[in-house]
């Protein structure tokens, strides 16, 4: 059962429609999203470079740039230490190439997901010591690397941290030359939702200004910021909307051979790119490198000298991603079986699969969380003990709750919706029991929600509105694709299609003698059971046999344009029904 929530905010729809030259339905939608003035709606719909905040508003930015200017001038050796996900890879590329462009001597290192785990560690620092590195710059990590930062500084290495993750509860950060993180205490940078690549770009942007780089020169890095912003699932609001929108424009005509090859092998070179393409097609290929091989392959892709070299690496990454999908599916099926057999009473699902490849634990956790709508931790055997990842629901601050269990953990980090951790096997059961015993939410609070942006009968959802909705792109976290509601629609006919028989095509009708094309993706027999219980088996049979059934249901839906065999038609994607 899901809880439907209909947004209904007040605002002057008529005035906004007149001023913006948009439909009243679209303006009602904008108001319900919180854009209740023409000014706020315009800024949202038409993001521009003025939305970017000055880098110097970020705490320690001036210190970091002063230090780096000095290191570049003196030809000191700088090492970028990134992370193995899209954000960490993109951040590394931006910093390495930016510093090279400004005349610095710089190389990079990415932790191995299995052998090193997340972030700056003592092994990496010891490598810097033996290689004669003068300065370490972290990106997308480092904000909680107290021990390793101390080791570096004790050995005469300067450290600059660039990160976007939460600090520890006290707000303390490692003692070093500079810390760039808009989430740290006393940082006046007004936009707190930059990803790691966004923070890295701010550093390169300010450093570039000091070295006479034009804004156009610097904006070539926004294609990498866009990739990272979408794939790291940070809020697509405010400054991030400009960074992603501009980045997508640059990416479509990219001059980077590696990115061009990745777009090509995914069959996207003939289409307008969207945040969906970044998050579900390009990003997973890059992440697969860090999961099943080494993230260094992805950096090599970005640094490809020509399209042929890029194609070889991109094709390998795509194959790795296909392998990752198979392993993920196996992990999800095993996790679901374990939960159904032993964990149905739990509110925090802690699943231990010793044989699971630790690098896909987070993806499996995310899929399981979606199925059961409960906070989920998936644990696997690593090289040194148990490692795992957690994915949460909005109402449950997983980072805070895991922090309370730190006595049972060897290492952990993350944010409210996702965590990574390392622990001893003997503590798994205690962790499961403690998290469930201290679970702070009631039954009502954990019900999955369907948020309806607007009650909109299908007859008012036309192609013009769909075109207006496109202005709300890019979609993602904090800016999902709009969902509308309509009630008492007749489900007259249904047909199951798709290679996996998991798509249900539906003919819908309203009381005004209008008919519509609907589609239910991820169709399962849950639909059949629901309809049979509510309307009887004979109506279900009529529905599937073209017998003009009398099934009437309320629907939550999205409207889009479906192109099939070159023909475009309006289609309604059913997200839920009751």
C-alpha positions as CSV (number, residue, x, y, z in Angstrom):
1,X,0.0,0.0,0.0
2,X,1.2,3.5,-0.9
3,X,0.3,6.9,0.5
4,X,-0.8,9.4,-2.1
5,X,0.0,13.0,-1.3
6,X,-1.5,15.7,-3.5
7,X,0.4,19.0,-3.5
8,X,-1.9,22.0,-3.3
9,X,-0.1,25.3,-2.8
10,X,-1.6,28.8,-3.2
11,X,-0.5,31.2,-5.9
12,X,-1.7,33.5,-8.6
13,X,-2.0,31.0,-11.5
14,X,-3.6,33.5,-14.0
15,X,-0.9,36.1,-13.5
16,X,1.9,33.7,-13.8
17,X,0.4,32.1,-17.0
18,X,0.1,35.6,-18.5
19,X,3.6,36.7,-17.6
20,X,5.3,33.5,-18.5
21,X,3.1,32.8,-21.6
22,X,2.6,29.3,-20.3
23,X,-0.6,27.1,-19.7
24,X,-2.4,27.4,-16.4
25,X,-1.8,23.7,-15.7
26,X,1.9,24.2,-16.1
27,X,1.9,27.3,-13.9
28,X,-0.2,25.4,-11.3
29,X,2.5,22.7,-11.4
30,X,5.3,25.3,-10.9
31,X,3.5,26.8,-7.9
32,X,3.0,23.4,-6.3
33,X,6.8,22.9,-6.7
34,X,7.4,26.0,-4.7
35,X,8.0,28.5,-7.5
36,X,5.2,30.8,-6.6
37,X,6.5,34.0,-8.2
38,X,7.3,34.8,-11.8
39,X,10.9,35.6,-10.8
40,X,11.5,32.2,-9.0
41,X,9.8,30.3,-11.8
42,X,11.8,32.1,-14.5
43,X,15.1,31.4,-12.7
44,X,14.1,27.7,-12.4
45,X,13.0,27.3,-16.0
46,X,15.8,29.3,-17.6
47,X,19.0,28.7,-15.5
48,X,21.9,30.9,-16.5
49,X,25.5,31.6,-15.5
50,X,24.5,34.2,-13.0
51,X,23.3,31.4,-10.8
52,X,26.9,30.4,-10.2
53,X,28.2,31.6,-6.9
54,X,31.7,33.2,-6.6
55,X,34.3,30.5,-5.6
56,X,35.8,32.8,-3.0
57,X,32.7,32.6,-0.9
58,X,33.9,29.1,-0.1
59,X,35.8,28.8,3.2
60,X,39.6,28.3,2.6
61,X,39.3,28.9,-1.2
62,X,41.8,31.8,-1.1
63,X,44.2,29.8,1.1
64,X,44.0,26.9,-1.3
65,X,44.6,29.0,-4.4
66,X,47.5,30.9,-2.8
67,X,49.1,27.7,-1.8
68,X,48.6,26.1,-5.3
69,X,49.9,29.1,-7.1
70,X,53.1,28.9,-5.0
71,X,53.4,25.1,-5.6
72,X,52.8,25.6,-9.4
73,X,55.4,28.4,-9.6
74,X,58.0,26.4,-7.7
75,X,57.3,23.2,-9.8
76,X,56.4,21.1,-6.7
77,X,55.0,17.7,-7.3
78,X,51.2,17.6,-6.7
79,X,49.1,14.4,-6.5
80,X,45.3,14.3,-6.8
81,X,43.7,11.5,-4.7
82,X,40.2,10.8,-6.0
83,X,37.5,8.2,-5.6
84,X,36.4,5.2,-7.7
85,X,32.9,6.5,-8.6
86,X,31.8,8.9,-11.3
87,X,32.0,11.9,-9.0
88,X,35.5,10.9,-7.8
89,X,36.7,10.1,-11.3
90,X,35.3,13.3,-12.8
91,X,36.8,15.4,-9.9
92,X,40.2,13.9,-10.5
93,X,40.1,14.7,-14.2
94,X,39.1,18.3,-13.6
95,X,41.8,18.9,-11.0
96,X,44.6,17.1,-12.9
97,X,43.9,18.8,-16.2
98,X,43.2,22.2,-14.7
99,X,46.5,22.2,-12.8
100,X,48.4,20.9,-15.9
101,X,46.8,23.7,-17.9
102,X,48.1,26.3,-15.4
103,X,51.6,24.9,-15.5
104,X,51.7,22.6,-12.6
105,X,53.4,19.2,-12.2
106,X,50.6,16.8,-11.2
107,X,49.6,13.2,-11.3
108,X,46.7,11.2,-9.8
109,X,45.9,8.1,-7.8
110,X,42.5,6.4,-7.3
111,X,42.0,4.0,-4.4
112,X,41.2,0.5,-5.4
113,X,37.6,-0.3,-4.2
114,X,38.5,-3.7,-2.9
115,X,42.1,-3.3,-1.7
116,X,41.9,0.2,-0.4
117,X,38.3,1.0,0.3
118,X,37.0,4.6,0.2
119,X,39.2,7.7,0.3
120,X,42.6,8.7,1.3
121,X,44.4,6.1,3.4
122,X,47.8,5.4,4.8
123,X,49.0,3.2,1.9
124,X,48.3,6.0,-0.5
125,X,50.1,8.5,1.7
126,X,53.1,6.2,2.1
127,X,53.2,6.0,-1.7
128,X,53.2,9.8,-1.9
129,X,56.1,9.9,0.6
130,X,58.2,7.5,-1.3
131,X,57.4,9.3,-4.6
132,X,58.5,12.7,-3.3
133,X,55.1,14.3,-3.5
134,X,54.9,17.8,-2.1
135,X,51.2,18.3,-2.0
136,X,48.1,16.1,-1.9
137,X,44.7,17.3,-3.1
138,X,41.8,15.0,-2.3
139,X,38.6,15.2,-4.3
140,X,35.3,13.7,-3.4
141,X,36.9,12.4,-0.2
142,X,39.1,13.4,2.7
143,X,36.7,15.2,5.0
144,X,37.0,12.5,7.7
145,X,40.5,11.1,6.8
146,X,42.1,12.4,10.1
147,X,44.7,9.7,10.5
148,X,46.0,9.8,6.9
149,X,46.0,13.6,6.7
150,X,48.1,13.6,9.9
151,X,50.5,11.1,8.5
152,X,51.0,13.2,5.4
153,X,51.6,16.4,7.3
154,X,54.0,14.7,9.7
155,X,56.1,13.8,6.7
156,X,56.1,17.3,5.3
157,X,53.4,16.9,2.7
158,X,50.9,19.8,2.3
159,X,47.2,18.7,2.1
160,X,44.2,20.4,0.5
161,X,40.9,18.6,1.0
162,X,38.1,19.1,-1.6
163,X,35.0,17.2,-0.6
164,X,31.2,17.5,-0.3
165,X,30.4,14.7,2.2
166,X,29.1,15.4,5.7
167,X,31.6,16.1,8.4
168,X,31.6,14.1,11.6
169,X,28.9,15.0,14.2
170,X,31.1,17.5,16.0
171,X,31.9,19.4,12.8
172,X,35.6,18.8,13.2
173,X,37.7,18.5,10.0
174,X,41.3,17.3,9.6
175,X,44.0,19.8,10.3
176,X,45.6,20.7,7.0
177,X,46.5,23.6,4.7
178,X,42.9,24.1,3.4
179,X,39.5,22.4,3.4
180,X,37.0,23.1,0.7
181,X,33.6,21.8,1.5
182,X,30.4,23.9,1.5
183,X,29.0,21.6,4.3
184,X,31.7,22.4,6.8
185,X,31.0,24.7,9.7
186,X,31.4,28.5,9.1
187,X,31.5,28.1,5.3
188,X,29.6,31.0,3.8
189,X,29.2,29.4,0.3
190,X,25.4,29.7,0.0
191,X,24.7,26.6,-2.2
192,X,25.4,23.4,-0.1
193,X,24.5,20.7,-2.6
194,X,27.5,20.7,-4.9
195,X,28.9,17.3,-5.7
196,X,32.6,16.5,-5.4
197,X,33.3,17.6,-9.0
198,X,31.4,20.8,-8.4
199,X,33.7,21.6,-5.5
200,X,36.8,20.7,-7.6
201,X,35.5,22.9,-10.5
202,X,35.2,25.8,-8.1
203,X,38.8,25.4,-7.2
204,X,39.9,25.2,-10.9
205,X,37.6,28.1,-11.7
206,X,39.2,30.4,-9.2
207,X,42.7,29.2,-10.0
208,X,42.0,29.7,-13.7
209,X,41.0,33.3,-13.1
210,X,44.4,33.9,-11.5
211,X,46.1,32.4,-14.5
212,X,44.1,34.4,-17.1
213,X,41.8,31.6,-18.3
214,X,38.6,32.7,-19.9
215,X,35.2,31.5,-18.6
216,X,34.7,29.7,-21.9
217,X,38.0,27.8,-21.4
218,X,36.9,26.8,-17.9
219,X,33.4,25.7,-19.0
220,X,34.8,22.7,-20.9
221,X,35.0,21.0,-17.5
222,X,31.2,21.4,-17.0
223,X,30.5,18.3,-19.0
224,X,32.3,16.3,-16.3
225,X,30.6,18.3,-13.5
226,X,27.2,17.4,-15.1
227,X,28.0,13.7,-15.3
228,X,29.1,13.7,-11.6
229,X,26.2,15.8,-10.4
230,X,23.6,13.5,-11.9
231,X,25.4,10.3,-11.0
232,X,26.1,11.3,-7.4
233,X,22.4,12.0,-6.9
234,X,22.7,15.5,-5.4
235,X,19.9,18.1,-5.6
236,X,19.2,19.3,-9.2
237,X,18.2,22.7,-7.9
238,X,19.8,26.1,-7.8
239,X,23.4,26.3,-9.1
240,X,23.4,22.6,-10.0
241,X,20.6,23.2,-12.6
242,X,22.9,25.6,-14.5
243,X,25.9,23.3,-14.1
244,X,24.1,20.3,-15.5
245,X,22.1,22.1,-18.2
246,X,25.3,23.8,-19.5
247,X,27.3,20.6,-19.1
248,X,24.7,18.7,-21.2
249,X,25.0,21.3,-24.0
250,X,28.8,20.9,-24.0
251,X,28.6,17.1,-23.8
252,X,26.4,16.9,-26.9
253,X,29.2,18.4,-29.0
254,X,32.1,17.2,-26.9
255,X,35.6,17.4,-28.2
256,X,36.8,14.9,-25.6
257,X,37.5,11.7,-27.5
258,X,36.7,9.4,-24.6
259,X,33.4,11.0,-23.8
260,X,32.5,11.0,-27.5
261,X,33.3,7.3,-27.7
262,X,31.3,6.5,-24.6
263,X,28.3,8.3,-26.0
264,X,28.7,6.4,-29.3
265,X,29.0,2.9,-27.9
266,X,25.8,3.6,-25.9
267,X,24.0,4.6,-29.1
268,X,23.4,8.2,-28.0
269,X,25.3,10.2,-30.6
270,X,22.2,11.0,-32.6
271,X,20.0,12.3,-29.8
272,X,19.6,15.2,-27.4
273,X,21.2,14.1,-24.2
274,X,19.3,14.1,-20.9
275,X,20.0,13.6,-17.2
276,X,18.5,10.1,-17.7
277,X,21.3,9.3,-20.2
278,X,23.9,10.4,-17.8
279,X,22.5,8.6,-14.8
280,X,21.4,5.3,-16.3
281,X,23.5,4.8,-19.4
282,X,26.9,6.6,-19.4
283,X,27.4,6.8,-15.6
284,X,27.0,3.1,-14.9
285,X,29.7,2.3,-17.5
286,X,32.1,4.5,-15.7
287,X,31.1,3.2,-12.3
288,X,31.5,-0.4,-13.6
289,X,35.2,0.3,-14.0
290,X,35.5,1.1,-10.3
291,X,33.4,-1.9,-9.3
292,X,34.7,-4.8,-11.3
293,X,38.0,-3.6,-12.6
294,X,39.8,-0.4,-11.7
295,X,38.5,3.2,-11.9
296,X,41.8,4.1,-13.5
297,X,40.2,2.7,-16.8
298,X,37.6,5.5,-16.6
299,X,40.3,8.2,-16.1
300,X,42.2,6.7,-19.1
301,X,39.0,7.0,-21.1
302,X,38.7,10.7,-20.3
303,X,42.4,11.2,-21.3
304,X,42.1,9.2,-24.6
305,X,44.1,10.8,-27.4
306,X,41.7,10.0,-30.2
307,X,38.4,8.4,-30.9
308,X,39.8,4.9,-31.7
309,X,41.6,4.7,-28.4
310,X,38.4,6.0,-26.7
311,X,36.2,3.3,-28.4
312,X,38.4,0.5,-27.2
313,X,38.2,1.6,-23.6
314,X,34.5,2.6,-23.8
315,X,33.6,-0.8,-25.3
316,X,35.4,-2.5,-22.4
317,X,33.5,-0.4,-19.9
318,X,30.2,-1.2,-21.5
319,X,31.0,-4.9,-21.3
320,X,31.9,-4.5,-17.6
321,X,28.6,-2.8,-17.0
322,X,26.7,-5.7,-18.6
323,X,28.6,-8.1,-16.3
324,X,27.7,-5.9,-13.4
325,X,24.0,-6.0,-14.3
326,X,24.0,-9.8,-14.2
327,X,25.8,-9.9,-10.9
328,X,23.5,-7.3,-9.5
329,X,20.4,-9.3,-10.5
330,X,21.7,-12.4,-8.8
331,X,22.5,-10.5,-5.7
332,X,19.0,-8.9,-5.5
333,X,17.2,-12.3,-6.0
334,X,19.3,-13.8,-3.1
335,X,18.7,-10.8,-0.9
336,X,14.9,-10.9,-1.5
337,X,14.8,-14.7,-0.7
338,X,16.8,-14.1,2.5
339,X,14.5,-11.2,3.6
340,X,11.3,-13.2,2.8
341,X,12.6,-16.2,4.8
342,X,14.1,-14.5,7.8
343,X,13.8,-10.7,8.0
344,X,10.1,-9.8,7.3
345,X,9.6,-8.3,10.8
346,X,12.7,-6.0,10.5
347,X,12.4,-2.3,9.8
348,X,16.1,-2.0,8.9
349,X,17.1,-4.7,6.5
350,X,20.7,-6.0,7.1
351,X,21.5,-8.6,4.5
352,X,24.9,-10.5,4.6
353,X,25.9,-12.2,1.4
354,X,29.5,-13.4,1.9
355,X,30.0,-14.3,-1.8
356,X,28.6,-11.1,-3.3
357,X,31.2,-8.9,-5.0
358,X,31.6,-6.1,-2.5
359,X,31.6,-3.4,-5.2
360,X,28.0,-4.0,-6.1
361,X,26.6,-4.1,-2.5
362,X,25.4,-0.5,-2.9
363,X,23.4,-1.2,-6.1
364,X,21.9,-4.3,-4.6
365,X,21.0,-2.3,-1.4
366,X,19.3,0.3,-3.6
367,X,17.2,-2.2,-5.5
368,X,16.2,-4.0,-2.3
369,X,15.3,-0.7,-0.7
370,X,13.1,0.1,-3.6
371,X,11.3,-3.2,-3.4
372,X,10.6,-3.2,0.3
373,X,10.7,0.6,1.0
374,X,12.9,0.0,4.0
375,X,16.4,1.2,4.9
376,X,18.7,-1.5,3.6
377,X,22.3,-2.5,4.4
378,X,24.0,-5.2,2.1
379,X,27.2,-6.7,3.5
380,X,29.8,-8.9,1.7
381,X,33.2,-10.4,2.5
382,X,36.0,-8.1,1.6
383,X,39.8,-8.5,1.5
384,X,40.0,-7.5,5.2
385,X,36.7,-8.3,6.9
386,X,33.1,-7.4,6.0
387,X,32.3,-4.4,3.8
388,X,29.0,-3.0,2.9
389,X,26.8,-0.3,1.6
390,X,23.4,1.1,2.8
391,X,20.6,2.9,1.0
392,X,17.9,4.7,2.8
393,X,14.3,6.0,2.5
394,X,13.8,9.8,2.9
395,X,12.3,9.6,6.4
396,X,15.4,7.7,7.8
397,X,18.7,9.5,8.3
398,X,21.0,6.5,7.7
399,X,24.2,8.3,8.4
400,X,23.0,9.5,11.7
401,X,21.6,6.1,12.8
402,X,24.8,4.3,11.7
403,X,26.9,6.9,13.5
404,X,25.2,5.8,16.8
405,X,26.5,2.2,16.1
406,X,30.2,3.2,15.5
407,X,31.3,0.9,18.3
408,X,30.4,-2.0,16.1
409,X,32.2,-0.6,13.0
410,X,35.8,-0.4,11.8
411,X,35.1,2.4,9.4
412,X,32.1,4.3,8.0
413,X,31.1,7.3,6.0
414,X,28.3,8.7,3.9
415,X,25.2,11.0,4.1
416,X,21.5,10.7,5.1
417,X,20.5,8.5,2.1
418,X,23.6,6.3,1.7
419,X,26.5,4.9,3.8
420,X,29.5,2.7,3.3
421,X,31.1,0.8,6.1
422,X,33.6,-1.9,7.2
423,X,33.1,-4.2,10.2
424,X,33.9,-7.6,11.7
425,X,31.6,-10.5,10.8
426,X,30.9,-11.2,14.5
427,X,29.2,-7.8,14.9
428,X,26.7,-8.2,12.0
429,X,23.9,-9.6,14.2
430,X,24.5,-7.0,16.9
431,X,24.3,-4.2,14.3
432,X,21.1,-5.6,12.9
433,X,19.5,-5.9,16.4
434,X,20.6,-2.4,17.5
435,X,19.4,-0.7,14.3
436,X,16.0,-2.3,14.6
437,X,15.7,-1.8,18.3
438,X,16.5,1.9,17.9
439,X,14.4,2.4,14.8
440,X,12.8,5.8,15.3
441,X,9.9,5.7,12.8
442,X,6.3,4.6,13.1
443,X,4.4,2.5,10.5
444,X,2.8,5.6,8.9
445,X,6.2,7.2,8.4
446,X,7.6,4.3,6.4
447,X,4.8,3.9,4.0
448,X,6.0,4.6,0.5
449,X,4.7,7.9,-0.9
450,X,3.4,8.8,-4.3
451,X,3.7,12.6,-4.6
452,X,1.2,14.0,-7.0
453,X,2.2,17.4,-8.4
454,X,-1.3,18.2,-9.6
455,X,-4.7,16.6,-10.0
456,X,-5.0,16.8,-13.8
457,X,-7.6,14.8,-15.8
458,X,-6.1,13.1,-18.8
459,X,-8.1,15.3,-21.2
460,X,-6.1,18.3,-20.1
461,X,-2.7,16.6,-20.4
462,X,-1.9,17.5,-24.0
463,X,1.3,17.7,-26.1
464,X,1.7,21.4,-25.4
465,X,1.9,20.7,-21.7
466,X,4.5,17.9,-22.3
467,X,6.6,20.4,-24.2
468,X,6.3,22.9,-21.4
469,X,7.4,20.2,-18.9
470,X,10.6,19.8,-20.9
471,X,11.7,23.2,-19.6
472,X,11.9,21.6,-16.1
473,X,14.8,19.4,-17.3
474,X,17.2,18.2,-16.1
475,X,15.2,15.9,-13.8
476,X,16.7,14.1,-10.8
477,X,17.0,14.4,-7.1
478,X,14.8,17.2,-5.7
479,X,13.5,17.8,-9.2
480,X,11.7,14.6,-10.3
481,X,9.7,14.3,-13.5
482,X,6.2,15.5,-12.6
483,X,3.5,13.0,-11.6
484,X,-0.2,13.8,-12.1
485,X,-3.4,12.2,-10.8
486,X,-6.7,11.4,-12.4
487,X,-9.6,9.4,-10.9
488,X,-12.2,6.8,-11.9
489,X,-10.7,6.0,-15.3
490,X,-12.0,2.9,-17.1
491,X,-9.3,0.2,-17.9
492,X,-11.0,-1.2,-20.9
493,X,-8.4,-3.4,-22.5
494,X,-4.9,-4.7,-21.7
495,X,-2.1,-6.4,-23.5
496,X,1.2,-7.7,-22.1
497,X,4.3,-7.1,-24.3
498,X,8.0,-7.0,-24.0
499,X,10.7,-9.7,-24.1
500,X,10.3,-10.3,-20.4
501,X,6.5,-9.9,-20.5
502,X,6.7,-7.1,-18.0
503,X,5.1,-4.2,-19.9
504,X,1.3,-3.8,-19.8
505,X,-0.3,-1.7,-22.6
506,X,-3.7,-0.3,-21.4
507,X,-6.6,1.3,-23.2
508,X,-8.1,3.9,-20.9
509,X,-11.4,5.8,-21.1
510,X,-13.0,8.7,-19.2
511,X,-16.6,9.7,-18.8
512,X,-16.3,12.2,-21.7
513,X,-16.0,9.4,-24.3
514,X,-12.3,10.1,-24.7
515,X,-9.8,7.2,-25.0
516,X,-6.1,7.2,-24.1
517,X,-3.0,5.0,-24.4
518,X,-1.6,4.0,-21.1
519,X,1.5,1.9,-20.2
520,X,2.5,0.2,-17.0
521,X,6.2,-0.7,-16.9
522,X,7.5,-3.4,-14.5
523,X,4.2,-5.1,-14.7
524,X,3.8,-8.2,-12.4
525,X,0.9,-10.3,-11.3
526,X,0.4,-7.9,-8.4
527,X,-1.8,-5.9,-10.8
528,X,-3.9,-9.0,-11.6
529,X,-4.3,-9.9,-7.9
530,X,-5.4,-6.3,-7.1
531,X,-7.9,-6.1,-9.9
532,X,-9.3,-9.6,-9.2
533,X,-9.8,-8.8,-5.5
534,X,-11.4,-5.4,-6.2
535,X,-13.5,-6.2,-9.3
536,X,-13.7,-10.0,-9.7
537,X,-12.0,-12.5,-12.0
538,X,-14.5,-12.0,-14.8
539,X,-13.6,-8.3,-15.2
540,X,-9.9,-9.2,-15.3
541,X,-10.6,-11.7,-18.0
542,X,-12.6,-9.1,-20.0
543,X,-9.7,-6.7,-19.6
544,X,-7.2,-9.1,-21.1
545,X,-9.5,-10.6,-23.7
546,X,-10.8,-7.3,-25.2
547,X,-14.2,-7.6,-23.6
548,X,-14.6,-3.9,-22.6
549,X,-14.1,-4.3,-18.9
550,X,-15.7,-2.1,-16.3
551,X,-12.6,-1.8,-14.1
552,X,-12.3,1.8,-12.8
553,X,-9.2,3.0,-11.0
554,X,-7.5,6.2,-9.9
555,X,-4.1,6.6,-11.4
556,X,-0.9,8.4,-10.8
557,X,0.7,9.1,-14.2
558,X,3.4,10.8,-16.2
559,X,2.7,12.2,-19.7
560,X,5.3,11.9,-22.4
561,X,5.7,11.6,-26.2
562,X,6.3,8.1,-27.4
563,X,8.1,7.7,-30.7
564,X,7.6,4.4,-32.4
565,X,8.5,3.6,-36.1
566,X,9.0,7.4,-36.6
567,X,5.4,8.2,-35.4
568,X,5.0,10.4,-32.3
569,X,2.0,9.9,-30.0
570,X,1.0,11.1,-26.5
571,X,1.5,8.3,-23.9
572,X,0.5,8.1,-20.2
573,X,2.9,6.1,-18.1
574,X,1.1,4.8,-15.0
575,X,3.2,5.0,-11.9
576,X,0.6,3.7,-9.4
577,X,-3.1,2.9,-9.3
578,X,-5.8,2.4,-6.6
